[in-house]
Amino acid sequence: MKDFIQLLKLPPSILAAVAMGTGLILFLPISILQRLGLDNIPEQWRTILGLAFIISLSLLAIYFIIKIVKIIVSKYYRLRFKRKFPKVMMALRYEELAVVALLYSSPNYTSRLPYTDGVTIRLKSKNVIQLTSSNNLAYGENLFIPFTITPIAQE
């Protein structure tokens, strides 16, 4: 059972190679198989090759279907976010607008904000601001960290 699960975890490139190789052995004309010396494969091995072909082709198909669905879903959520984001910006409170205005007027749209402040946390959760980098030096009592406006909020 563990070997079968390991087979399911193979990368798509290996699955494609297995499907192509077994498919060629199963479906090439006899004249080509005779030249390759593969025309006398016993029935039991042909059955195993057929099963390997079906399983690898099925796994590849499922892999590509999942990839396509993920792309479609991510585009849907991106479009939905772009459509709803202006409403989020219009519904910001006065304090939140003041922070956004401060960031917008500062060089590079960046300023140090208190990381644990409620306004900063709300703006970060609404995707209006973001951390400028993951490596920050904090100083003082309030843990001030550089934040910047997200590109969609700049628009």
ZIPE-V935297 format. One record per pair of residues at least 6 apart in sequence whose C-alpha atoms are under 8 Angstrom apart, sorted by sequence separation. I is the first residue (numbers start at 1). J is the second residue. D is the distance in Angstrom with one decimal. If there is no record, write none. Layout:
BEGIN
[[I | J | D] [I | J | D]]
END
This chain:
BEGIN
[[33 | 39 | 5.1] [103 | 109 | 4.9] [104 | 110 | 7.7] [114 | 120 | 7.0] [115 | 121 | 7.2] [123 | 129 | 5.8] [124 | 130 | 5.9] [138 | 144 | 5.9] [103 | 110 | 5.5] [113 | 120 | 7.1] [138 | 145 | 6.3] [25 | 33 | 7.3] [103 | 111 | 5.9] [137 | 145 | 7.4] [30 | 39 | 6.5] [102 | 111 | 7.8] [136 | 145 | 6.5] [136 | 146 | 7.6] [25 | 38 | 7.5] [133 | 146 | 7.8] [131 | 145 | 7.7] [132 | 146 | 5.9] [131 | 146 | 6.3] [132 | 147 | 5.2] [131 | 147 | 4.6] [132 | 148 | 5.8] [130 | 147 | 5.5] [131 | 148 | 6.3] [129 | 147 | 6.4] [130 | 148 | 5.5] [129 | 148 | 5.5] [130 | 149 | 6.3] [26 | 46 | 7.3] [129 | 149 | 4.4] [130 | 150 | 6.1] [128 | 149 | 6.0] [129 | 150 | 5.2] [110 | 132 | 7.6] [128 | 150 | 5.6] [26 | 49 | 7.5] [96 | 119 | 6.0] [127 | 150 | 6.9] [26 | 50 | 7.1] [95 | 119 | 7.0] [96 | 120 | 7.9] [128 | 152 | 7.8] [129 | 153 | 7.8] [128 | 153 | 5.6] [116 | 142 | 7.6] [22 | 49 | 5.7] [23 | 50 | 7.8] [96 | 123 | 6.9] [115 | 142 | 7.6] [116 | 143 | 7.5] [22 | 50 | 7.1] [100 | 128 | 8.0] [114 | 142 | 5.9] [115 | 143 | 6.0] [100 | 129 | 8.0] [114 | 143 | 5.7] [115 | 144 | 5.9] [22 | 52 | 7.1] [23 | 53 | 6.1] [114 | 144 | 4.3] [115 | 145 | 6.1] [22 | 53 | 5.5] [113 | 144 | 5.1] [114 | 145 | 6.4] [112 | 144 | 5.5] [113 | 145 | 5.5] [19 | 52 | 7.2] [20 | 53 | 7.8] [112 | 145 | 4.9] [113 | 146 | 6.2] [18 | 52 | 7.5] [19 | 53 | 4.9] [112 | 146 | 4.0] [113 | 147 | 6.5] [18 | 53 | 7.0] [19 | 54 | 7.6] [111 | 146 | 5.3] [112 | 147 | 6.0] [110 | 146 | 6.4] [111 | 147 | 5.7] [19 | 56 | 5.4] [110 | 147 | 5.6] [111 | 148 | 6.7] [18 | 56 | 6.6] [19 | 57 | 5.7] [88 | 126 | 7.5] [110 | 148 | 4.4] [89 | 128 | 8.0] [109 | 148 | 5.4] [110 | 149 | 7.1] [16 | 56 | 7.1] [108 | 148 | 7.8] [109 | 149 | 6.1] [15 | 56 | 5.3] [16 | 57 | 7.3] [15 | 57 | 7.4] [15 | 59 | 7.6] [16 | 60 | 6.9] [15 | 60 | 6.6] [103 | 148 | 6.6] [104 | 149 | 7.2] [103 | 149 | 6.6] [12 | 60 | 6.3] [100 | 149 | 7.3] [104 | 154 | 7.6] [8 | 59 | 7.4] [12 | 63 | 7.5] [89 | 153 | 7.8]]
END
